[in-house]
Amino acid sequence: MLTLHTAELLVIGPGSAPLPGGAVLVDGDRIARVGPYEEVAAAHPHARTRRWPGVITPGLVVRGADELLERTYYPDDPYEVTELGADPIRGASALDALKMTEPRWGHSARRGTQRLLARGVVAVCGRFTIPAVRTAVSRSGLAILPPAAYEGLPDLDPFAGRGAAAEAFHGILEAGVPARFAAFAVADEAELLERGATTCVATVIGGRLLHRRR
């Protein structure tokens, strides 16, 4: 089935001019066409349309994902929140106190990947050594990329420490490439960088809507 995703502004990728009222046509797991909504919709009148507030951009890539998913624990809401709190837990002593096992790391990683998808992330950089974590990441739909350099502690928000929003984009939006993109409730790239990835309202990977803000 053809699906047409549109927003007030389409950001195709680094170096390309944003397209007001742009749209991305998805056929299966790939992008079939990118262009003004009126033109694409007229050429494909039977496509299902999804309208998103704000901007559509390429999906995001996060660095230091092994630190985020293998050395950070995400409490199980609501079962552990009363005891542990809702915030991610880091640090060797805190993790030792949890007596982590491989299955528990796998469950935590699944919750972590959901947080990443909710921020428009489609790819992660890192080297995973815990099999259950790698399985969780693979099953989430996130692409696994080689480690990439970063400063300080890695962040769930791919825009943290970036000088421009485009630095966090994974690829560009054009016909023939895998359908991996996100929509954010902001006006433009400048506001996206300022307000961050928690403004994400939808994340698409392989043509599938893997996150949608309720």
Buried (B, 14 or more C-beta within 10 A) or exposed (E): EBBBBBBBBBBBBEEBEBBEEBBBBBBEEBBBBBBBBEEBBEEBEEBEBBEBBBBBBBBBBBBBBBBBBBBBBBBBEEEBEEEBEEEBBEEEEEBEEBEBEEEBBBBBBBBBBEBBBBBBBBBBBBEBEBEBBBBBBEEBBBBBBEEEEBEEEBBBBBBBBBEEBBBBBBBBBBEEBBBBBBBBBBBBBEBBBEBBBBBBBBBBBBBEEBBBBE
